Amino acid sequence: MLSRLWAYWWAPRRFRGYKPQPVTRASISRWLRQFDKKDHRALLRLLRRVRYFSEDETRDALVELNDRLLAHLSAAGLAEESVIYVSVHDPGSSSHVMLNLLRDAALLERRGCRFLDWRDTMRLHTLTNELEQGAIVYVDDFAGTGHQFCRSRNFAAEYFVGTFAEYFLLPCICEEAAMMIQSCGVEPRYAHLHTQTERPLHNASNMLRRDAKTRLLDLCRTVHGHGGSGLGYGELATAVVFYRNAPNTVPLLLRGNISQNRYVGVLPRTTDLSAR
């Protein structure tokens, strides 16, 4: 009872500004009521382990990472006019949002930097051919496996002409994605490396007591249904959420199911809510 009352106080403050659905006393109560009272303590321990990036923290992380990168490039003799910022997903995706956030916060347009979409192959070819050398900087908020990024980047890279160092700026990256992206020839620069050991429901983690973890894993499978693990895309079981959305690698126990018609989540993705 005390842990639940405490959650009513700290959770809305920790997740303040979560856009898909505000975290309130009512939303926490709805989430917990779906499960047996004996599981509430473990559920709240899981929620407390979630790393939340507010809008301010996300913006500040990107700006700091970018400032360090531009200083590094300047020391190597590269002018800011030779830096091309590229979004790597579809319009309206997190990459576009993060690039716009960074562009405005760091006043990049005034500094002469260039901006392109990864699918604008004609301009990619023309601009890289014109510059001949420089840096290409991809921007996003999070990478889980790195597969999606590498597919987009590899498609765009076919149209590069000249010699360009490539970097990927993002506040948080999973260790799996960091390895994958490096193998593509891109240097990831991030504020936080989300390791397997800091994900409470990941097989490599010992953050929870064994009995509590086993029970939560059972509940994940129940929420998913159809024999799935419910641990999110790639079974990464990540415990990082951003103000604008939860990655699809977050376990369904926190997100709920799509349309929220069987289980509601305390931190649902926008796509989890879209069919409501």
Sequence and secondary structure as in RCSB ss.txt:
>XXXX:A:sequence
MLSRLWAYWWAPRRFRGYKPQPVTRASISRWLRQFDKKDHRALLRLLRRVRYFSEDETRDALVELNDRLLAHLSA
AGLAEESVIYVSVHDPGSSSHVMLNLLRDAALLERRGCRFLDWRDTMRLHTLTNELEQGAIVYVDDFAGTGHQFC
RSRNFAAEYFVGTFAEYFLLPCICEEAAMMIQSCGVEPRYAHLHTQTERPLHNASNMLRRDAKTRLLDLCRTVHG
HGGSGLGYGELATAVVFYRNAPNTVPLLLRGNISQNRYVGVLPRTTDLSAR
>XXXX:A:secstr
 HHHHHHHHHHHHHTTT SSS   HHHHHHHHHTS GGGHHHHHHHHHT EEE HHHHHHHHHHHHHHHHHHHHH
TT  GGGEEEEE S TTSHHHHHHHHHHHHTTTTTTT EEEETT HHHHHHHHHHH EEEEEEE SEESSSHHHH
HHHHHHHTT  SEEEEEEEEEEEEHHHHHHHHHTT EEEEEEEE GGGSTTSTT  SS HHHHHHHHHHHHHHH 
TT   S GGG    EEETTB  TTS HHHHBSGGGSS B SS  HHHHTT 
